[in-house]
Amino acid sequence: MSQRKPASFTPYFTEQDADQVRAAFLAAGGAEGYRSVSELIEGAVLREVRRLQRKHNNGRKWVPVKAGALRPGRRTRQEEGRA
């Protein structure tokens, strides 16, 4: 996991998912070596990023995208095609 954290962003979870993330950390986080919920989330996200890199980018890192380049927040129902 990253040792330096010069930038950050906030993922959003449903209340039920957030409850499960906290429960997983309390039940098994220490045994798995996680020192915080943030460290657990970071590890999970970075594993998924590496999987996506392998599947969609020949295992290579993508060109970095700087903060502010993405629209913040969740997509609307209309954007998801559920309007």
mmCIF file of the N, C-alpha and C atoms, coordinates in Angstrom:
data_MODEL
# 
_entry.id   MODEL 
# 
loop_
_atom_site.group_PDB 
_atom_site.id 
_atom_site.type_symbol 
_atom_site.label_atom_id 
_atom_site.label_alt_id 
_atom_site.label_comp_id 
_atom_site.label_asym_id 
_atom_site.label_entity_id 
_atom_site.label_seq_id 
_atom_site.pdbx_PDB_ins_code 
_atom_site.Cartn_x 
_atom_site.Cartn_y 
_atom_site.Cartn_z 
_atom_site.occupancy 
_atom_site.B_iso_or_equiv 
_atom_site.pdbx_formal_charge 
_atom_site.auth_seq_id 
_atom_site.auth_comp_id 
_atom_site.auth_asym_id 
_atom_site.auth_atom_id 
_atom_site.pdbx_PDB_model_num 
ATOM 1   N N  . MET A 1 1  ? 0.821   -1.179  0.000   1.00 0.00 ? 1  MET A N  1 
ATOM 2   C CA . MET A 1 1  ? 0.000   0.000   0.000   1.00 0.00 ? 1  MET A CA 1 
ATOM 3   C C  . MET A 1 1  ? 0.867   1.245   0.000   1.00 0.00 ? 1  MET A C  1 
ATOM 4   N N  . SER A 1 2  ? 0.272   2.352   -0.358  1.00 0.00 ? 2  SER A N  1 
ATOM 5   C CA . SER A 1 2  ? 1.008   3.599   -0.469  1.00 0.00 ? 2  SER A CA 1 
ATOM 6   C C  . SER A 1 2  ? 1.561   4.014   0.882   1.00 0.00 ? 2  SER A C  1 
ATOM 7   N N  . GLN A 1 3  ? 2.805   4.461   0.866   1.00 0.00 ? 3  GLN A N  1 
ATOM 8   C CA . GLN A 1 3  ? 3.407   4.990   2.084   1.00 0.00 ? 3  GLN A CA 1 
ATOM 9   C C  . GLN A 1 3  ? 3.211   6.501   2.157   1.00 0.00 ? 3  GLN A C  1 
ATOM 10  N N  . ARG A 1 4  ? 3.247   7.154   1.007   1.00 0.00 ? 4  ARG A N  1 
ATOM 11  C CA . ARG A 1 4  ? 3.030   8.594   0.936   1.00 0.00 ? 4  ARG A CA 1 
ATOM 12  C C  . ARG A 1 4  ? 1.617   8.839   0.433   1.00 0.00 ? 4  ARG A C  1 
ATOM 13  N N  . LYS A 1 5  ? 0.916   9.750   1.067   1.00 0.00 ? 5  LYS A N  1 
ATOM 14  C CA . LYS A 1 5  ? -0.460  10.035  0.670   1.00 0.00 ? 5  LYS A CA 1 
ATOM 15  C C  . LYS A 1 5  ? -0.632  11.540  0.463   1.00 0.00 ? 5  LYS A C  1 
ATOM 16  N N  . PRO A 1 6  ? -0.078  12.068  -0.631  1.00 0.00 ? 6  PRO A N  1 
ATOM 17  C CA . PRO A 1 6  ? -0.186  13.504  -0.852  1.00 0.00 ? 6  PRO A CA 1 
ATOM 18  C C  . PRO A 1 6  ? -1.572  13.960  -1.303  1.00 0.00 ? 6  PRO A C  1 
ATOM 19  N N  . ALA A 1 7  ? -2.362  13.061  -1.827  1.00 0.00 ? 7  ALA A N  1 
ATOM 20  C CA . ALA A 1 7  ? -3.694  13.423  -2.315  1.00 0.00 ? 7  ALA A CA 1 
ATOM 21  C C  . ALA A 1 7  ? -4.708  12.432  -1.764  1.00 0.00 ? 7  ALA A C  1 
ATOM 22  N N  . SER A 1 8  ? -5.945  12.863  -1.687  1.00 0.00 ? 8  SER A N  1 
ATOM 23  C CA . SER A 1 8  ? -6.974  11.953  -1.200  1.00 0.00 ? 8  SER A CA 1 
ATOM 24  C C  . SER A 1 8  ? -8.287  12.231  -1.908  1.00 0.00 ? 8  SER A C  1 
ATOM 25  N N  . PHE A 1 9  ? -9.177  11.257  -1.815  1.00 0.00 ? 9  PHE A N  1 
ATOM 26  C CA . PHE A 1 9  ? -10.548 11.437  -2.261  1.00 0.00 ? 9  PHE A CA 1 
ATOM 27  C C  . PHE A 1 9  ? -11.408 10.516  -1.430  1.00 0.00 ? 9  PHE A C  1 
ATOM 28  N N  . THR A 1 10 ? -12.707 10.748  -1.456  1.00 0.00 ? 10 THR A N  1 
ATOM 29  C CA . THR A 1 10 ? -13.611 10.020  -0.583  1.00 0.00 ? 10 THR A CA 1 
ATOM 30  C C  . THR A 1 10 ? -14.532 9.116   -1.385  1.00 0.00 ? 10 THR A C  1 
ATOM 31  N N  . PRO A 1 11 ? -14.461 7.806   -1.137  1.00 0.00 ? 11 PRO A N  1 
ATOM 32  C CA . PRO A 1 11 ? -15.442 6.918   -1.768  1.00 0.00 ? 11 PRO A CA 1 
ATOM 33  C C  . PRO A 1 11 ? -16.756 6.991   -0.986  1.00 0.00 ? 11 PRO A C  1 
ATOM 34  N N  . TYR A 1 12 ? -17.843 6.743   -1.673  1.00 0.00 ? 12 TYR A N  1 
ATOM 35  C CA . TYR A 1 12 ? -19.154 6.754   -1.028  1.00 0.00 ? 12 TYR A CA 1 
ATOM 36  C C  . TYR A 1 12 ? -19.709 5.339   -1.013  1.00 0.00 ? 12 TYR A C  1 
ATOM 37  N N  . PHE A 1 13 ? -20.265 4.943   0.122   1.00 0.00 ? 13 PHE A N  1 
ATOM 38  C CA . PHE A 1 13 ? -20.861 3.626   0.293   1.00 0.00 ? 13 PHE A CA 1 
ATOM 39  C C  . PHE A 1 13 ? -22.298 3.795   0.761   1.00 0.00 ? 13 PHE A C  1 
ATOM 40  N N  . THR A 1 14 ? -23.140 2.831   0.414   1.00 0.00 ? 14 THR A N  1 
ATOM 41  C CA . THR A 1 14 ? -24.460 2.827   1.035   1.00 0.00 ? 14 THR A CA 1 
ATOM 42  C C  . THR A 1 14 ? -24.255 2.573   2.522   1.00 0.00 ? 14 THR A C  1 
ATOM 43  N N  . GLU A 1 15 ? -25.240 2.885   3.317   1.00 0.00 ? 15 GLU A N  1 
ATOM 44  C CA . GLU A 1 15 ? -25.118 2.661   4.757   1.00 0.00 ? 15 GLU A CA 1 
ATOM 45  C C  . GLU A 1 15 ? -24.857 1.188   5.057   1.00 0.00 ? 15 GLU A C  1 
ATOM 46  N N  . GLN A 1 16 ? -25.554 0.304   4.340   1.00 0.00 ? 16 GLN A N  1 
ATOM 47  C CA . GLN A 1 16 ? -25.385 -1.133  4.568   1.00 0.00 ? 16 GLN A CA 1 
ATOM 48  C C  . GLN A 1 16 ? -23.967 -1.587  4.197   1.00 0.00 ? 16 GLN A C  1 
ATOM 49  N N  . ASP A 1 17 ? -23.441 -1.089  3.083   1.00 0.00 ? 17 ASP A N  1 
ATOM 50  C CA . ASP A 1 17 ? -22.076 -1.458  2.692   1.00 0.00 ? 17 ASP A CA 1 
ATOM 51  C C  . ASP A 1 17 ? -21.056 -0.900  3.676   1.00 0.00 ? 17 ASP A C  1 
ATOM 52  N N  . ALA A 1 18 ? -21.248 0.339   4.115   1.00 0.00 ? 18 ALA A N  1 
ATOM 53  C CA . ALA A 1 18 ? -20.336 0.937   5.093   1.00 0.00 ? 18 ALA A CA 1 
ATOM 54  C C  . ALA A 1 18 ? -20.351 0.134   6.393   1.00 0.00 ? 18 ALA A C  1 
ATOM 55  N N  . ASP A 1 19 ? -21.536 -0.319  6.805   1.00 0.00 ? 19 ASP A N  1 
ATOM 56  C CA . ASP A 1 19 ? -21.638 -1.163  8.002   1.00 0.00 ? 19 ASP A CA 1 
ATOM 57  C C  . ASP A 1 19 ? -20.808 -2.428  7.840   1.00 0.00 ? 19 ASP A C  1 
ATOM 58  N N  . GLN A 1 20 ? -20.857 -3.032  6.656   1.00 0.00 ? 20 GLN A N  1 
ATOM 59  C CA . GLN A 1 20 ? -20.110 -4.265  6.412   1.00 0.00 ? 20 GLN A CA 1 
ATOM 60  C C  . GLN A 1 20 ? -18.606 -4.015  6.343   1.00 0.00 ? 20 GLN A C  1 
ATOM 61  N N  . VAL A 1 21 ? -18.202 -2.890  5.792   1.00 0.00 ? 21 VAL A N  1 
ATOM 62  C CA . VAL A 1 21 ? -16.773 -2.552  5.764   1.00 0.00 ? 21 VAL A CA 1 
ATOM 63  C C  . VAL A 1 21 ? -16.256 -2.421  7.193   1.00 0.00 ? 21 VAL A C  1 
ATOM 64  N N  . ARG A 1 22 ? -16.982 -1.695  8.030   1.00 0.00 ? 22 ARG A N  1 
ATOM 65  C CA . ARG A 1 22 ? -16.563 -1.544  9.429   1.00 0.00 ? 22 ARG A CA 1 
ATOM 66  C C  . ARG A 1 22 ? -16.564 -2.882  10.154  1.00 0.00 ? 22 ARG A C  1 
ATOM 67  N N  . ALA A 1 23 ? -17.591 -3.696  9.909   1.00 0.00 ? 23 ALA A N  1 
ATOM 68  C CA . ALA A 1 23 ? -17.673 -5.012  10.557  1.00 0.00 ? 23 ALA A CA 1 
ATOM 69  C C  . ALA A 1 23 ? -16.515 -5.904  10.125  1.00 0.00 ? 23 ALA A C  1 
ATOM 70  N N  . ALA A 1 24 ? -16.186 -5.886  8.836   1.00 0.00 ? 24 ALA A N  1 
ATOM 71  C CA . ALA A 1 24 ? -15.065 -6.696  8.341   1.00 0.00 ? 24 ALA A CA 1 
ATOM 72  C C  . ALA A 1 24 ? -13.764 -6.249  8.989   1.00 0.00 ? 24 ALA A C  1 
ATOM 73  N N  . PHE A 1 25 ? -13.584 -4.945  9.116   1.00 0.00 ? 25 PHE A N  1 
ATOM 74  C CA . PHE A 1 25 ? -12.368 -4.444  9.753   1.00 0.00 ? 25 PHE A CA 1 
ATOM 75  C C  . PHE A 1 25 ? -12.297 -4.890  11.211  1.00 0.00 ? 25 PHE A C  1 
ATOM 76  N N  . LEU A 1 26 ? -13.395 -4.741  11.947  1.00 0.00 ? 26 LEU A N  1 
ATOM 77  C CA . LEU A 1 26 ? -13.382 -5.138  13.356  1.00 0.00 ? 26 LEU A CA 1 
ATOM 78  C C  . LEU A 1 26 ? -13.198 -6.638  13.532  1.00 0.00 ? 26 LEU A C  1 
ATOM 79  N N  . ALA A 1 27 ? -13.815 -7.424  12.659  1.00 0.00 ? 27 ALA A N  1 
ATOM 80  C CA . ALA A 1 27 ? -13.755 -8.883  12.790  1.00 0.00 ? 27 ALA A CA 1 
ATOM 81  C C  . ALA A 1 27 ? -12.428 -9.465  12.329  1.00 0.00 ? 27 ALA A C  1 
ATOM 82  N N  . ALA A 1 28 ? -11.848 -8.921  11.264  1.00 0.00 ? 28 ALA A N  1 
ATOM 83  C CA . ALA A 1 28 ? -10.681 -9.576  10.669  1.00 0.00 ? 28 ALA A CA 1 
ATOM 84  C C  . ALA A 1 28 ? -9.551  -8.633  10.283  1.00 0.00 ? 28 ALA A C  1 
ATOM 85  N N  . GLY A 1 29 ? -9.773  -7.345  10.365  1.00 0.00 ? 29 GLY A N  1 
ATOM 86  C CA . GLY A 1 29 ? -8.759  -6.392  9.918   1.00 0.00 ? 29 GLY A CA 1 
ATOM 87  C C  . GLY A 1 29 ? -7.418  -6.561  10.599  1.00 0.00 ? 29 GLY A C  1 
ATOM 88  N N  . GLY A 1 30 ? -7.436  -6.684  11.908  1.00 0.00 ? 30 GLY A N  1 
ATOM 89  C CA . GLY A 1 30 ? -6.179  -6.852  12.638  1.00 0.00 ? 30 GLY A CA 1 
ATOM 90  C C  . GLY A 1 30 ? -5.455  -8.128  12.262  1.00 0.00 ? 30 GLY A C  1 
ATOM 91  N N  . ALA A 1 31 ? -6.203  -9.219  12.138  1.00 0.00 ? 31 ALA A N  1 
ATOM 92  C CA . ALA A 1 31 ? -5.599  -10.508 11.767  1.00 0.00 ? 31 ALA A CA 1 
ATOM 93  C C  . ALA A 1 31 ? -5.001  -10.464 10.371  1.00 0.00 ? 31 ALA A C  1 
ATOM 94  N N  . GLU A 1 32 ? -5.539  -9.598  9.504   1.00 0.00 ? 32 GLU A N  1 
ATOM 95  C CA . GLU A 1 32 ? -5.044  -9.470  8.133   1.00 0.00 ? 32 GLU A CA 1 
ATOM 96  C C  . GLU A 1 32 ? -3.983  -8.385  7.994   1.00 0.00 ? 32 GLU A C  1 
ATOM 97  N N  . GLY A 1 33 ? -3.665  -7.718  9.092   1.00 0.00 ? 33 GLY A N  1 
ATOM 98  C CA . GLY A 1 33 ? -2.601  -6.718  9.065   1.00 0.00 ? 33 GLY A CA 1 
ATOM 99  C C  . GLY A 1 33 ? -3.037  -5.296  8.760   1.00 0.00 ? 33 GLY A C  1 
ATOM 100 N N  . TYR A 1 34 ? -4.340  -5.047  8.701   1.00 0.00 ? 34 TYR A N  1 
ATOM 101 C CA . TYR A 1 34 ? -4.817  -3.692  8.437   1.00 0.00 ? 34 TYR A CA 1 
ATOM 102 C C  . TYR A 1 34 ? -4.839  -2.902  9.734   1.00 0.00 ? 34 TYR A C  1 
ATOM 103 N N  . ARG A 1 35 ? -4.273  -1.701  9.703   1.00 0.00 ? 35 ARG A N  1 
ATOM 104 C CA . ARG A 1 35 ? -4.219  -0.853  10.891  1.00 0.00 ? 35 ARG A CA 1 
ATOM 105 C C  . ARG A 1 35 ? -5.389  0.106   10.982  1.00 0.00 ? 35 ARG A C  1 
ATOM 106 N N  . SER A 1 36 ? -6.121  0.259   9.878   1.00 0.00 ? 36 SER A N  1 
ATOM 107 C CA . SER A 1 36 ? -7.262  1.179   9.868   1.00 0.00 ? 36 SER A CA 1 
ATOM 108 C C  . SER A 1 36 ? -8.241  0.760   8.780   1.00 0.00 ? 36 SER A C  1 
ATOM 109 N N  . VAL A 1 37 ? -9.454  1.271   8.879   1.00 0.00 ? 37 VAL A N  1 
ATOM 110 C CA . VAL A 1 37 ? -10.447 1.019   7.836   1.00 0.00 ? 37 VAL A CA 1 
ATOM 111 C C  . VAL A 1 37 ? -9.950  1.607   6.518   1.00 0.00 ? 37 VAL A C  1 
ATOM 112 N N  . SER A 1 38 ? -9.325  2.774   6.577   1.00 0.00 ? 38 SER A N  1 
ATOM 113 C CA . SER A 1 38 ? -8.794  3.387   5.352   1.00 0.00 ? 38 SER A CA 1 
ATOM 114 C C  . SER A 1 38 ? -7.771  2.486   4.679   1.00 0.00 ? 38 SER A C  1 
ATOM 115 N N  . GLU A 1 39 ? -6.927  1.848   5.460   1.00 0.00 ? 39 GLU A N  1 
ATOM 116 C CA . GLU A 1 39 ? -5.928  0.941   4.897   1.00 0.00 ? 39 GLU A CA 1 
ATOM 117 C C  . GLU A 1 39 ? -6.597  -0.267  4.240   1.00 0.00 ? 39 GLU A C  1 
ATOM 118 N N  . LEU A 1 40 ? -7.657  -0.787  4.842   1.00 0.00 ? 40 LEU A N  1 
ATOM 119 C CA . LEU A 1 40 ? -8.419  -1.888  4.246   1.00 0.00 ? 40 LEU A CA 1 
ATOM 120 C C  . LEU A 1 40 ? -9.031  -1.457  2.910   1.00 0.00 ? 40 LEU A C  1 
ATOM 121 N N  . ILE A 1 41 ? -9.669  -0.292  2.888   1.00 0.00 ? 41 ILE A N  1 
ATOM 122 C CA . ILE A 1 41 ? -10.291 0.206   1.658   1.00 0.00 ? 41 ILE A CA 1 
ATOM 123 C C  . ILE A 1 41 ? -9.234  0.458   0.594   1.00 0.00 ? 41 ILE A C  1 
ATOM 124 N N  . GLU A 1 42 ? -8.114  1.062   0.978   1.00 0.00 ? 42 GLU A N  1 
ATOM 125 C CA . GLU A 1 42 ? -7.039  1.322   0.019   1.00 0.00 ? 42 GLU A CA 1 
ATOM 126 C C  . GLU A 1 42 ? -6.539  0.023   -0.599  1.00 0.00 ? 42 GLU A C  1 
ATOM 127 N N  . GLY A 1 43 ? -6.312  -0.987  0.232   1.00 0.00 ? 43 GLY A N  1 
ATOM 128 C CA . GLY A 1 43 ? -5.838  -2.272  -0.285  1.00 0.00 ? 43 GLY A CA 1 
ATOM 129 C C  . GLY A 1 43 ? -6.815  -2.891  -1.262  1.00 0.00 ? 43 GLY A C  1 
ATOM 130 N N  . ALA A 1 44 ? -8.093  -2.846  -0.926  1.00 0.00 ? 44 ALA A N  1 
ATOM 131 C CA . ALA A 1 44 ? -9.112  -3.430  -1.804  1.00 0.00 ? 44 ALA A CA 1 
ATOM 132 C C  . ALA A 1 44 ? -9.188  -2.680  -3.133  1.00 0.00 ? 44 ALA A C  1 
ATOM 133 N N  . VAL A 1 45 ? -9.157  -1.369  -3.070  1.00 0.00 ? 45 VAL A N  1 
ATOM 134 C CA . VAL A 1 45 ? -9.248  -0.570  -4.298  1.00 0.00 ? 45 VAL A CA 1 
ATOM 135 C C  . VAL A 1 45 ? -8.022  -0.789  -5.176  1.00 0.00 ? 45 VAL A C  1 
ATOM 136 N N  . LEU A 1 46 ? -6.834  -0.801  -4.586  1.00 0.00 ? 46 LEU A N  1 
ATOM 137 C CA . LEU A 1 46 ? -5.622  -0.978  -5.388  1.00 0.00 ? 46 LEU A CA 1 
ATOM 138 C C  . LEU A 1 46 ? -5.545  -2.371  -6.006  1.00 0.00 ? 46 LEU A C  1 
ATOM 139 N N  . ARG A 1 47 ? -6.060  -3.385  -5.309  1.00 0.00 ? 47 ARG A N  1 
ATOM 140 C CA . ARG A 1 47 ? -6.125  -4.728  -5.923  1.00 0.00 ? 47 ARG A CA 1 
ATOM 141 C C  . ARG A 1 47 ? -7.024  -4.710  -7.152  1.00 0.00 ? 47 ARG A C  1 
ATOM 142 N N  . GLU A 1 48 ? -8.144  -4.013  -7.062  1.00 0.00 ? 48 GLU A N  1 
ATOM 143 C CA . GLU A 1 48 ? -9.057  -3.917  -8.201  1.00 0.00 ? 48 GLU A CA 1 
ATOM 144 C C  . GLU A 1 48 ? -8.432  -3.105  -9.332  1.00 0.00 ? 48 GLU A C  1 
ATOM 145 N N  . VAL A 1 49 ? -7.726  -2.038  -9.010  1.00 0.00 ? 49 VAL A N  1 
ATOM 146 C CA . VAL A 1 49 ? -7.048  -1.248  -10.046 1.00 0.00 ? 49 VAL A CA 1 
ATOM 147 C C  . VAL A 1 49 ? -6.039  -2.115  -10.785 1.00 0.00 ? 49 VAL A C  1 
ATOM 148 N N  . ARG A 1 50 ? -5.258  -2.903  -10.064 1.00 0.00 ? 50 ARG A N  1 
ATOM 149 C CA . ARG A 1 50 ? -4.280  -3.792  -10.717 1.00 0.00 ? 50 ARG A CA 1 
ATOM 150 C C  . ARG A 1 50 ? -4.984  -4.826  -11.596 1.00 0.00 ? 50 ARG A C  1 
ATOM 151 N N  . ARG A 1 51 ? -6.119  -5.345  -11.150 1.00 0.00 ? 51 ARG A N  1 
ATOM 152 C CA . ARG A 1 51 ? -6.883  -6.299  -11.967 1.00 0.00 ? 51 ARG A CA 1 
ATOM 153 C C  . ARG A 1 51 ? -7.352  -5.631  -13.258 1.00 0.00 ? 51 ARG A C  1 
ATOM 154 N N  . LEU A 1 52 ? -7.863  -4.422  -13.143 1.00 0.00 ? 52 LEU A N  1 
ATOM 155 C CA . LEU A 1 52 ? -8.316  -3.689  -14.324 1.00 0.00 ? 52 LEU A CA 1 
ATOM 156 C C  . LEU A 1 52 ? -7.151  -3.375  -15.263 1.00 0.00 ? 52 LEU A C  1 
ATOM 157 N N  . GLN A 1 53 ? -6.003  -3.040  -14.697 1.00 0.00 ? 53 GLN A N  1 
ATOM 158 C CA . GLN A 1 53 ? -4.817  -2.799  -15.533 1.00 0.00 ? 53 GLN A CA 1 
ATOM 159 C C  . GLN A 1 53 ? -4.445  -4.054  -16.314 1.00 0.00 ? 53 GLN A C  1 
ATOM 160 N N  . ARG A 1 54 ? -4.473  -5.189  -15.648 1.00 0.00 ? 54 ARG A N  1 
ATOM 161 C CA . ARG A 1 54 ? -4.145  -6.447  -16.338 1.00 0.00 ? 54 ARG A CA 1 
ATOM 162 C C  . ARG A 1 54 ? -5.154  -6.745  -17.437 1.00 0.00 ? 54 ARG A C  1 
ATOM 163 N N  . LYS A 1 55 ? -6.412  -6.530  -17.153 1.00 0.00 ? 55 LYS A N  1 
ATOM 164 C CA . LYS A 1 55 ? -7.468  -6.881  -18.100 1.00 0.00 ? 55 LYS A CA 1 
ATOM 165 C C  . LYS A 1 55 ? -7.592  -5.892  -19.254 1.00 0.00 ? 55 LYS A C  1 
ATOM 166 N N  . HIS A 1 56 ? -7.436  -4.610  -18.983 1.00 0.00 ? 56 HIS A N  1 
ATOM 167 C CA . HIS A 1 56 ? -7.759  -3.594  -19.982 1.00 0.00 ? 56 HIS A CA 1 
ATOM 168 C C  . HIS A 1 56 ? -6.571  -2.758  -20.454 1.00 0.00 ? 56 HIS A C  1 
ATOM 169 N N  . ASN A 1 57 ? -5.383  -2.950  -19.862 1.00 0.00 ? 57 ASN A N  1 
ATOM 170 C CA . ASN A 1 57 ? -4.247  -2.104  -20.239 1.00 0.00 ? 57 ASN A CA 1 
ATOM 171 C C  . ASN A 1 57 ? -2.950  -2.907  -20.299 1.00 0.00 ? 57 ASN A C  1 
ATOM 172 N N  . ASN A 1 58 ? -3.060  -4.178  -20.666 1.00 0.00 ? 58 ASN A N  1 
ATOM 173 C CA . ASN A 1 58 ? -1.882  -5.048  -20.792 1.00 0.00 ? 58 ASN A CA 1 
ATOM 174 C C  . ASN A 1 58 ? -1.012  -5.044  -19.543 1.00 0.00 ? 58 ASN A C  1 
ATOM 175 N N  . GLY A 1 59 ? -1.641  -4.883  -18.377 1.00 0.00 ? 59 GLY A N  1 
ATOM 176 C CA . GLY A 1 59 ? -0.914  -4.924  -17.117 1.00 0.00 ? 59 GLY A CA 1 
ATOM 177 C C  . GLY A 1 59 ? -0.115  -3.674  -16.809 1.00 0.00 ? 59 GLY A C  1 
ATOM 178 N N  . ARG A 1 60 ? -0.227  -2.673  -17.646 1.00 0.00 ? 60 ARG A N  1 
ATOM 179 C CA . ARG A 1 60 ? 0.537   -1.438  -17.439 1.00 0.00 ? 60 ARG A CA 1 
ATOM 180 C C  . ARG A 1 60 ? -0.289  -0.413  -16.668 1.00 0.00 ? 60 ARG A C  1 
ATOM 181 N N  . LYS A 1 61 ? 0.427   0.485   -15.997 1.00 0.00 ? 61 LYS A N  1 
ATOM 182 C CA . LYS A 1 61 ? -0.247  1.599   -15.340 1.00 0.00 ? 61 LYS A CA 1 
ATOM 183 C C  . LYS A 1 61 ? -0.788  2.541   -16.398 1.00 0.00 ? 61 LYS A C  1 
ATOM 184 N N  . TRP A 1 62 ? -1.895  3.192   -16.089 1.00 0.00 ? 62 TRP A N  1 
ATOM 185 C CA . TRP A 1 62 ? -2.451  4.195   -16.981 1.00 0.00 ? 62 TRP A CA 1 
ATOM 186 C C  . TRP A 1 62 ? -1.745  5.525   -16.762 1.00 0.00 ? 62 TRP A C  1 
ATOM 187 N N  . VAL A 1 63 ? -1.931  6.419   -17.723 1.00 0.00 ? 63 VAL A N  1 
ATOM 188 C CA . VAL A 1 63 ? -1.468  7.790   -17.550 1.00 0.00 ? 63 VAL A CA 1 
ATOM 189 C C  . VAL A 1 63 ? -2.265  8.372   -16.381 1.00 0.00 ? 63 VAL A C  1 
ATOM 190 N N  . PRO A 1 64 ? -1.599  8.992   -15.414 1.00 0.00 ? 64 PRO A N  1 
ATOM 191 C CA . PRO A 1 64 ? -2.316  9.518   -14.252 1.00 0.00 ? 64 PRO A CA 1 
ATOM 192 C C  . PRO A 1 64 ? -3.369  10.553  -14.630 1.00 0.00 ? 64 PRO A C  1 
ATOM 193 N N  . VAL A 1 65 ? -4.433  10.570  -13.862 1.00 0.00 ? 65 VAL A N  1 
ATOM 194 C CA . VAL A 1 65 ? -5.499  11.564  -14.014 1.00 0.00 ? 65 VAL A CA 1 
ATOM 195 C C  . VAL A 1 65 ? -5.488  12.401  -12.742 1.00 0.00 ? 65 VAL A C  1 
ATOM 196 N N  . LYS A 1 66 ? -5.281  13.673  -12.895 1.00 0.00 ? 66 LYS A N  1 
ATOM 197 C CA . LYS A 1 66 ? -5.145  14.569  -11.748 1.00 0.00 ? 66 LYS A CA 1 
ATOM 198 C C  . LYS A 1 66 ? -6.489  14.838  -11.072 1.00 0.00 ? 66 LYS A C  1 
ATOM 199 N N  . ALA A 1 67 ? -6.398  15.223  -9.809  1.00 0.00 ? 67 ALA A N  1 
ATOM 200 C CA . ALA A 1 67 ? -7.587  15.587  -9.040  1.00 0.00 ? 67 ALA A CA 1 
ATOM 201 C C  . ALA A 1 67 ? -8.336  16.699  -9.757  1.00 0.00 ? 67 ALA A C  1 
ATOM 202 N N  . GLY A 1 68 ? -9.644  16.623  -9.736  1.00 0.00 ? 68 GLY A N  1 
ATOM 203 C CA . GLY A 1 68 ? -10.486 17.621  -10.370 1.00 0.00 ? 68 GLY A CA 1 
ATOM 204 C C  . GLY A 1 68 ? -10.892 17.271  -11.788 1.00 0.00 ? 68 GLY A C  1 
ATOM 205 N N  . ALA A 1 69 ? -10.268 16.237  -12.367 1.00 0.00 ? 69 ALA A N  1 
ATOM 206 C CA . ALA A 1 69 ? -10.588 15.859  -13.747 1.00 0.00 ? 69 ALA A CA 1 
ATOM 207 C C  . ALA A 1 69 ? -11.892 15.072  -13.840 1.00 0.00 ? 69 ALA A C  1 
ATOM 208 N N  . LEU A 1 70 ? -12.302 14.451  -12.758 1.00 0.00 ? 70 LEU A N  1 
ATOM 209 C CA . LEU A 1 70 ? -13.534 13.661  -12.746 1.00 0.00 ? 70 LEU A CA 1 
ATOM 210 C C  . LEU A 1 70 ? -14.639 14.448  -12.056 1.00 0.00 ? 70 LEU A C  1 
ATOM 211 N N  . ARG A 1 71 ? -15.858 14.219  -12.495 1.00 0.00 ? 71 ARG A N  1 
ATOM 212 C CA . ARG A 1 71 ? -17.002 14.834  -11.838 1.00 0.00 ? 71 ARG A CA 1 
ATOM 213 C C  . ARG A 1 71 ? -17.146 14.210  -10.456 1.00 0.00 ? 71 ARG A C  1 
ATOM 214 N N  . PRO A 1 72 ? -17.312 14.994  -9.404  1.00 0.00 ? 72 PRO A N  1 
ATOM 215 C CA . PRO A 1 72 ? -17.445 14.422  -8.066  1.00 0.00 ? 72 PRO A CA 1 
ATOM 216 C C  . PRO A 1 72 ? -18.804 13.760  -7.859  1.00 0.00 ? 72 PRO A C  1 
ATOM 217 N N  . GLY A 1 73 ? -18.854 12.862  -6.911  1.00 0.00 ? 73 GLY A N  1 
ATOM 218 C CA . GLY A 1 73 ? -20.109 12.232  -6.525  1.00 0.00 ? 73 GLY A CA 1 
ATOM 219 C C  . GLY A 1 73 ? -20.511 11.074  -7.409  1.00 0.00 ? 73 GLY A C  1 
ATOM 220 N N  . ARG A 1 74 ? -21.635 10.494  -7.028  1.00 0.00 ? 74 ARG A N  1 
ATOM 221 C CA . ARG A 1 74 ? -22.176 9.364   -7.788  1.00 0.00 ? 74 ARG A CA 1 
ATOM 222 C C  . ARG A 1 74 ? -22.866 9.854   -9.041  1.00 0.00 ? 74 ARG A C  1 
ATOM 223 N N  . ARG A 1 75 ? -22.978 8.959   -10.005 1.00 0.00 ? 75 ARG A N  1 
ATOM 224 C CA . ARG A 1 75 ? -23.730 9.287   -11.214 1.00 0.00 ? 75 ARG A CA 1 
ATOM 225 C C  . ARG A 1 75 ? -25.212 9.367   -10.862 1.00 0.00 ? 75 ARG A C  1 
ATOM 226 N N  . THR A 1 76 ? -25.927 10.216  -11.576 1.00 0.00 ? 76 THR A N  1 
ATOM 227 C CA . THR A 1 76 ? -27.367 10.333  -11.345 1.00 0.00 ? 76 THR A CA 1 
ATOM 228 C C  . THR A 1 76 ? -28.080 9.128   -11.955 1.00 0.00 ? 76 THR A C  1 
ATOM 229 N N  . ARG A 1 77 ? -29.319 8.927   -11.569 1.00 0.00 ? 77 ARG A N  1 
ATOM 230 C CA . ARG A 1 77 ? -30.108 7.828   -12.153 1.00 0.00 ? 77 ARG A CA 1 
ATOM 231 C C  . ARG A 1 77 ? -30.240 8.002   -13.655 1.00 0.00 ? 77 ARG A C  1 
ATOM 232 N N  . GLN A 1 78 ? -30.379 9.244   -14.100 1.00 0.00 ? 78 GLN A N  1 
ATOM 233 C CA . GLN A 1 78 ? -30.482 9.513   -15.535 1.00 0.00 ? 78 GLN A CA 1 
ATOM 234 C C  . GLN A 1 78 ? -29.185 9.103   -16.236 1.00 0.00 ? 78 GLN A C  1 
ATOM 235 N N  . GLU A 1 79 ? -28.050 9.433   -15.666 1.00 0.00 ? 79 GLU A N  1 
ATOM 236 C CA . GLU A 1 79 ? -26.764 9.051   -16.256 1.00 0.00 ? 79 GLU A CA 1 
ATOM 237 C C  . GLU A 1 79 ? -26.595 7.537   -16.287 1.00 0.00 ? 79 GLU A C  1 
ATOM 238 N N  . GLU A 1 80 ? -27.176 6.854   -15.315 1.00 0.00 ? 80 GLU A N  1 
ATOM 239 C CA . GLU A 1 80 ? -27.092 5.395   -15.264 1.00 0.00 ? 80 GLU A CA 1 
ATOM 240 C C  . GLU A 1 80 ? -28.135 4.733   -16.151 1.00 0.00 ? 80 GLU A C  1 
ATOM 241 N N  . GLY A 1 81 ? -29.005 5.535   -16.772 1.00 0.00 ? 81 GLY A N  1 
ATOM 242 C CA . GLY A 1 81 ? -30.028 4.980   -17.648 1.00 0.00 ? 81 GLY A CA 1 
ATOM 243 C C  . GLY A 1 81 ? -31.232 4.431   -16.920 1.00 0.00 ? 81 GLY A C  1 
ATOM 244 N N  . ARG A 1 82 ? -31.442 4.874   -15.677 1.00 0.00 ? 82 ARG A N  1 
ATOM 245 C CA . ARG A 1 82 ? -32.569 4.371   -14.886 1.00 0.00 ? 82 ARG A CA 1 
ATOM 246 C C  . ARG A 1 82 ? -33.622 5.439   -14.655 1.00 0.00 ? 82 ARG A C  1 
ATOM 247 N N  . ALA A 1 83 ? -33.599 6.497   -15.414 1.00 0.00 ? 83 ALA A N  1 
ATOM 248 C CA . ALA A 1 83 ? -34.553 7.592   -15.181 1.00 0.00 ? 83 ALA A CA 1 
ATOM 249 C C  . ALA A 1 83 ? -35.952 7.204   -15.604 1.00 0.00 ? 83 ALA A C  1 
# 
